[in-house]
Amino acid sequence: MVASLTRATGFTAEFVAHACGGELHGSGFAKAVTTDSRGAVVTTLFFALRGATHDGHDHVEAALRGGAAGVVVERLDDNVDLGGAFAVVVADTRKALGDLARAHRARLGAKVVGITGSVGKTTVKEMAAVAFSERSVVASEKSFNNDIGVPMTLLRADDTTEVVLCEIGTNAVGEIAALTDIADPDVVVVTFVGRGHLAGLGDLAGVLREKSAIITHARPEAVVVLNADDAHFKQLREIAAGRRVVSFGLTHRATVQASSLRMTTKDAALAVSFDVDIEGKHYGGASLRRPGMHDVRNFLAVLGIAVATFGPTPEWIAGCVDAAKRIEVTPRRLESKLCANGVRVLDDTYNANPESLLAALAVLDRIRDAKRRVLVLGDMLELGTEAETLHDELGAAAAGRVDLLVAVGPLAARAGRAFREESAKLVLDFADVDALLPELPLLFGPGDFVLFKGSRGVALDRAVDALCGAPS
């Protein structure tokens, strides 16, 4: 077997060549994998990947000079001096990276968790990394969830790793199936099926098909963790027929449920406290320094992963519940800020889709002491042919919930028109964030509570930094 060639700590030249189906030149041993020649130091294996604007093959010699133990390439130039390093020549280095990760995963003793969903997958992964910190955990960095990010996450795991948290994303049909085949997870999580990446997936039915591929492509014994509050829960549970299902939810009966939810405010920072019930056992005193009910639900998903991965043992679950208070606010994800001029801000500029906007508005609904509630809305991108209709719907949905809507971009302007028609309240339109910035000091005053929400490409984070000061 390939796995017998070396332990899960490190990569022999023979293991790499066998896993990637490549032609081996030389011999050696690498302790880690990198795709950045600047990180190709002694004992690393450098993959020469091609991108839209770069080609890693241009940096092979630099990687070798830096001390790389080996390189995986599509071509090996005659003038390249390997020295004591090895080279594996393959047809496609990007595919080879996935092939190596798949082979490496097969020899890991760790539990692998695959997490997908239209919203919440990054947050669930980050929360789980904190909640499981008493164990040896490897988690996807940032939002690295594609055919490079997933393999690189797996390749960071070794013999000491107990849990691997793989965030699995998609922009097009078939990506989740391919990434699930590589990760081969023991536990799969679908946080929510919503209207995201419609440009690549077509419609909501297409999103459901794509997200559910994490279930259908998982190993037969994989445990499935599902959101009982999701309108697609019944369909997903049917897709998971024959597998063990662990559910989580706020408003529907589930394996993992929350109760006694209370929002608190301290120094302008919003938080929520709650209790947890799991299979008849009660755990009190949970608290999150995050204001959204959707974040409570995200944490319930983490507890669902805990149950699915190591079982509902009271000590294990109690430790995870207690860890909630150690979870930091993720920058730009409903991050509470108090500006020098007395304006309070909810910075949710990391990204946007219809479901995450509705979740953010639900937080704004719970603010009782605001002089004015304001929504600064940027275009929500990647919604395909439904973009205009969805912005119309969401503009109308904001009516009665905010006192002023500031629209940034042409799609947001459509939402603004729908908001004005529904509420007869003021809308301010700006072509882009550059047009907004000079007007910011005049728009808001003390006591205003302002939600900034838009896709990353709109760069509303620049407006937040201009209003409240750039983070240090």
C-alpha positions in Angstrom: 0.0 0.0 0.0 1.1 3.6 -0.7 0.6 4.6 3.0 3.2 2.0 4.1 5.9 3.9 2.4 6.1 6.5 5.2 4.3 7.6 8.3 1.8 10.5 8.2 4.5 12.8 9.3 6.4 13.8 6.2 6.6 12.8 2.5 9.2 10.5 0.9 10.0 11.1 -2.7 8.6 7.6 -3.5 5.3 8.4 -1.7 4.9 11.7 -3.6 5.6 10.1 -7.0 3.3 7.2 -6.3 0.4 9.4 -5.0 0.7 11.9 -7.9 1.3 9.3 -10.6 4.5 11.2 -11.6 7.9 10.5 -12.9 10.5 10.5 -10.1 14.0 12.1 -10.4 16.2 11.7 -7.4 15.3 10.8 -3.8 14.7 12.5 -0.5 12.2 13.4 2.2 10.1 16.5 2.8 8.4 17.4 6.1 5.9 19.9 4.7 4.3 21.1 1.4 4.2 24.7 0.0 2.9 26.4 -3.1 4.9 29.5 -2.5 8.6 29.5 -3.5 9.3 32.0 -0.7 8.2 29.4 1.8 10.3 26.7 0.2 12.9 26.3 2.9 14.8 23.2 3.9 12.7 20.1 4.1 9.7 21.5 2.2 8.1 20.2 -1.0 7.3 22.9 -3.5 4.4 22.5 -5.9 4.8 24.7 -9.1 1.2 25.7 -9.7 -0.1 27.7 -12.6 -2.5 30.6 -12.1 -4.2 33.2 -14.2 -1.3 35.7 -13.8 1.6 33.5 -12.6 3.4 30.3 -13.2 5.2 28.5 -10.3 7.6 27.0 -12.8 9.3 30.4 -13.0 10.3 30.0 -9.3 11.4 26.4 -9.2 15.1 27.3 -9.1 14.5 29.9 -6.4 12.7 27.2 -4.3 15.7 24.9 -4.8 18.1 27.6 -3.8 16.0 28.2 -0.7 16.6 24.6 0.3 13.4 22.8 -0.9 13.7 19.1 -0.4 11.7 18.4 -3.6 9.6 19.9 -6.3 6.5 18.8 -8.2 6.5 20.2 -11.7 5.0 19.8 -15.1 8.3 20.1 -16.8 11.9 19.8 -15.6 14.2 22.1 -17.5 17.6 20.6 -18.5 19.5 23.4 -16.8 17.8 22.9 -13.4 20.3 21.6 -10.8 18.4 19.5 -8.3 21.4 19.1 -6.1 20.3 16.8 -3.3 16.6 17.5 -3.9 14.1 15.3 -5.8 11.6 16.2 -8.6 8.3 14.6 -9.5 7.1 15.4 -13.0 3.3 15.3 -13.5 0.8 16.3 -16.2 -1.0 18.8 -14.0 0.5 20.1 -10.8 -2.9 21.4 -9.5 -4.4 17.9 -9.8 -1.3 16.4 -8.4 -1.7 18.5 -5.2 -5.2 17.0 -4.7 -3.9 13.5 -5.4 -1.2 13.9 -2.8 -3.7 15.3 -0.3 -6.0 12.3 -1.0 -3.2 9.8 -0.4 -2.0 11.6 2.7 -5.6 11.7 4.1 -5.8 7.9 3.7 -3.0 7.4 6.2 -4.2 9.9 8.8 -5.6 8.7 12.1 -7.4 12.1 12.6 -11.1 12.6 12.2 -11.7 14.8 9.2 -14.7 17.2 9.2 -16.0 18.7 5.9 -18.0 21.9 6.3 -20.0 23.6 3.5 -22.9 25.9 3.2 -24.1 29.1 1.6 -23.4 31.0 4.8 -21.6 30.2 8.1 -19.0 27.7 7.0 -16.0 29.9 7.8 -17.5 30.9 11.1 -18.3 27.3 12.1 -14.8 26.2 11.2 -13.2 29.0 13.2 -15.5 28.4 16.2 -14.8 24.7 16.1 -11.1 25.3 16.1 -11.5 27.2 19.4 -14.0 24.8 20.9 -11.8 21.8 20.1 -8.5 23.5 21.1 -7.9 21.0 23.9 -7.3 18.5 21.1 -4.7 18.7 18.3 -6.6 20.5 15.6 -5.7 21.5 12.0 -8.2 23.9 10.4 -8.4 25.7 7.0 -6.7 29.0 7.1 -8.9 32.1 6.5 -11.5 31.0 3.8 -9.1 28.7 1.9 -11.8 26.3 0.7 -11.0 25.5 -2.9 -8.9 22.9 -4.8 -5.8 24.4 -3.4 -7.0 25.3 0.1 -8.6 22.0 0.9 -5.5 19.9 -0.1 -3.2 22.3 1.8 -5.3 21.9 4.9 -5.1 18.1 4.8 -1.4 18.2 4.1 -0.7 20.2 7.2 -2.0 17.3 9.4 0.3 14.7 10.7 0.5 11.7 13.2 -0.3 14.0 16.1 -3.5 15.5 14.6 -6.8 14.5 16.1 -9.2 16.7 14.1 -9.0 18.2 10.7 -11.5 21.0 9.9 -11.9 21.4 6.2 -13.9 24.3 4.9 -15.3 23.2 1.5 -16.5 25.9 -0.9 -17.9 26.2 -4.4 -18.4 28.6 -7.3 -19.4 26.1 -9.9 -21.1 22.7 -10.3 -19.0 19.7 -9.3 -16.5 21.5 -7.1 -17.9 20.2 -3.8 -18.0 16.6 -5.1 -14.4 16.8 -6.2 -13.2 18.3 -2.9 -15.2 15.8 -0.8 -13.5 13.0 -2.7 -10.2 14.4 -1.7 -11.0 15.1 2.0 -13.0 11.8 2.5 -14.6 13.2 5.7 -15.8 11.3 8.7 -18.2 14.1 9.5 -20.0 16.4 7.0 -21.8 19.6 7.8 -24.2 21.6 5.7 -24.7 24.9 7.6 -27.4 26.4 5.3 -28.6 26.2 1.7 -29.3 29.7 0.4 -29.0 32.0 -2.5 -25.2 32.3 -2.9 -23.0 31.9 -6.0 -26.1 31.8 -8.2 -23.9 33.0 -11.1 -22.2 29.6 -11.1 -24.9 27.3 -9.7 -28.0 28.7 -11.5 -30.7 28.8 -9.0 -31.6 27.6 -5.5 -32.2 24.1 -6.7 -28.7 24.1 -8.2 -27.3 25.3 -4.9 -29.0 22.4 -3.1 -27.7 19.9 -5.5 -24.2 21.3 -5.2 -24.2 21.5 -1.4 -25.7 18.1 -0.9 -22.8 16.6 -2.9 -20.8 16.7 0.4 -23.3 14.0 1.7 -23.5 11.9 -1.4 -19.7 11.8 -1.9 -18.8 11.2 1.7 -17.8 7.7 2.9 -20.9 5.5 3.8 -20.3 5.7 7.5 -19.9 9.5 7.6 -22.1 11.3 10.1 -24.1 14.1 8.7 -24.7 17.4 10.7 -27.6 19.4 9.4 -29.4 22.6 10.2 -32.9 21.8 11.4 -34.0 25.4 10.8 -33.0 25.3 7.2 -36.0 25.1 4.8 -34.1 22.3 3.0 -33.6 20.2 6.1 -36.1 17.5 5.1 -34.6 17.2 1.7 -31.1 17.0 3.0 -32.1 14.4 5.6 -33.7 12.3 2.8 -30.4 12.6 0.8 -28.6 11.4 3.9 -30.9 8.4 4.3 -29.1 5.4 5.9 -26.5 7.7 7.5 -26.5 8.9 11.1 -27.8 12.5 11.2 -27.1 15.0 14.0 -29.2 18.1 13.8 -28.9 21.6 15.3 -31.4 24.4 15.5 -33.0 27.4 17.3 -36.6 27.2 16.1 -37.0 23.5 15.3 -36.5 20.3 17.4 -33.0 19.1 17.0 -30.3 17.0 18.6 -28.6 20.2 19.7 -30.8 23.1 20.7 -30.4 26.5 22.4 -32.8 28.1 25.0 -33.0 31.2 27.2 -31.3 33.5 24.6 -30.4 37.0 25.9 -28.7 39.8 24.1 -26.4 42.0 26.1 -24.4 45.2 25.4 -21.1 46.2 27.1 -18.9 49.1 25.9 -20.9 49.2 22.7 -20.0 45.5 22.0 -23.0 43.2 21.5 -23.1 39.7 22.8 -25.6 36.9 23.4 -26.0 34.4 26.3 -27.9 31.1 26.1 -28.2 27.6 27.4 -27.8 24.4 25.4 -29.7 21.1 25.4 -28.2 18.0 23.8 -30.1 14.7 23.8 -31.9 15.5 27.1 -28.8 16.9 28.9 -28.8 20.6 29.8 -25.7 22.8 29.7 -26.1 26.4 31.0 -24.0 29.5 30.9 -22.9 29.7 27.3 -22.1 33.1 25.9 -20.8 34.5 22.6 -19.2 37.9 22.0 -21.2 38.0 18.8 -24.7 39.5 18.4 -26.4 37.4 15.8 -28.9 34.6 16.4 -27.3 33.0 13.3 -24.0 32.9 15.2 -25.7 31.1 18.1 -26.9 28.6 15.4 -23.3 28.4 14.0 -22.1 27.5 17.5 -24.8 24.9 17.8 -23.4 23.4 14.6 -20.0 23.2 16.3 -21.6 21.3 19.2 -23.2 19.0 16.5 -19.8 18.4 15.1 -18.5 17.6 18.7 -21.3 15.0 19.1 -20.7 13.5 15.7 -17.0 13.4 16.1 -16.3 12.1 19.6 -19.8 11.5 21.0 -21.9 13.4 23.5 -19.8 12.7 26.6 -20.7 15.3 29.2 -17.1 16.4 29.9 -16.3 16.9 26.2 -19.5 18.8 25.5 -19.2 20.9 28.7 -15.7 21.9 27.6 -17.0 22.9 24.2 -19.9 24.9 25.7 -17.5 26.7 28.0 -15.2 27.5 25.1 -17.9 29.7 23.5 -16.8 32.7 25.7 -13.3 32.4 24.3 -14.4 32.8 20.7 -13.3 36.1 19.3 -15.3 38.4 17.0 -14.2 37.7 13.4 -13.1 41.0 11.8 -15.7 42.4 9.4 -18.3 39.9 10.4 -20.9 41.8 12.4 -18.1 43.4 14.3 -19.3 46.0 16.8 -17.5 49.3 16.7 -17.9 52.7 18.5 -16.7 55.6 16.4 -15.2 58.8 18.0 -18.3 60.8 16.9 -20.6 58.6 18.9 -21.8 56.6 15.9 -22.1 52.8 16.6 -21.3 50.5 13.7 -21.9 46.9 12.8 -19.1 46.1 10.4 -20.4 43.2 8.2 -18.3 44.1 5.1 -16.5 40.8 4.8 -19.0 39.6 2.2 -22.7 39.5 1.4 -25.5 37.4 0.0 -29.2 37.6 0.6 -29.3 35.2 3.6 -26.4 37.0 5.4 -28.1 40.4 4.8 -31.3 39.1 6.4 -29.3 37.7 9.3 -27.6 41.1 9.8 -30.9 43.0 9.7 -32.2 40.6 12.4 -29.4 41.8 14.6 -30.3 45.4 13.8 -33.9 44.7 14.8 -32.8 43.9 18.3 -31.1 47.2 18.9 -33.5 49.1 21.1 -31.6 52.3 22.0 -30.6 53.6 18.6 -31.5 57.1 17.6 -31.6 55.9 14.0 -31.1 52.5 12.4 -29.2 52.9 9.2 -28.3 50.4 6.5 -25.3 51.1 4.2 -25.8 48.5 1.5 -23.3 47.7 -1.2 -24.0 45.5 -4.2 -24.3 41.8 -3.5 -22.4 40.1 -6.3 -22.3 36.7 -7.9 -26.1 36.3 -7.9 -26.4 35.7 -11.6 -29.6 36.4 -13.5 -31.5 36.8 -10.2 -29.4 39.7 -9.0 -31.8 42.5 -9.8 -34.9 40.7 -8.5 -33.1 39.7 -5.2 -32.0 43.3 -4.6 -35.6 44.5 -5.2 -36.8 41.9 -2.7 -34.2 42.7 -0.1 -34.8 46.5 -0.4 -38.4 45.9 0.3 -37.5 43.6 3.2 -35.5 46.4 4.8 -38.6 48.7 4.9 -39.9 49.2 8.4 -36.6 48.0 9.9 -34.2 50.9 9.1 -34.7 54.7 9.1 -32.3 55.4 6.3 -30.8 53.3 3.5 -27.5 54.4 1.9 -27.0 52.5 -1.4 -23.6 52.0 -2.9 -23.5 50.7 -6.4 -26.2 50.1 -9.1 -27.7 46.9 -7.7 -27.9 48.5 -4.2 -29.6 51.5 -5.9 -32.4 49.1 -7.0 -32.7 47.9 -3.4 -33.0 51.6 -2.4 -35.8 52.2 -4.9 -37.7 49.2 -3.5 -37.1 50.4 0.0 -38.3 53.9 -0.8 -41.5 52.6 -2.5 -42.3 50.4 0.5 -41.4 52.7 3.3 -41.4 56.3 1.9 -38.2 56.9 3.8 -35.0 58.5 2.7 -32.5 56.8 0.4 -29.1 58.1 -0.5 -27.4 56.8 -3.6 -23.7 56.6 -4.4 -22.1 55.2 -7.5 -19.3 53.5 -5.5 -17.4 53.7 -2.3 -15.1 56.5 -3.6 -18.2 58.7 -4.1 -19.4 57.8 -0.6 -16.2 58.6 1.4 -16.2 62.4 1.2 -19.8 62.5 2.4 -19.4 60.2 5.4 -18.8 62.8 8.0 -22.1 64.5 7.2 -24.3 61.4 7.1 -24.3 60.0 10.7 -24.4 61.5 14.2 -24.2 60.4 17.8 -26.7 57.6 18.7 -27.0 56.3 15.1 -26.5 52.6 14.7 -25.2 51.8 11.2 -24.9 48.4 9.6 -22.4 48.3 6.7 -23.1 45.3 4.4 -21.9 44.5 0.9 -19.9 42.1 -1.2 -16.1 42.3 -0.7 -15.7 43.7 -4.2 -17.6 46.8 -3.2 -14.9 47.6 -0.5 -17.3 49.0 2.1 -14.6 48.2 4.6 -12.9 51.4 3.4 -16.0 53.4 4.5 -16.0 51.8 7.9 -12.3 52.6 8.4 -12.9 56.1 7.3 -15.7 56.6 9.7 -14.3 54.8 12.8 -10.6 54.7 12.1 -8.6 52.0 10.4 -7.8 48.9 12.6 -4.3 49.0 14.0 
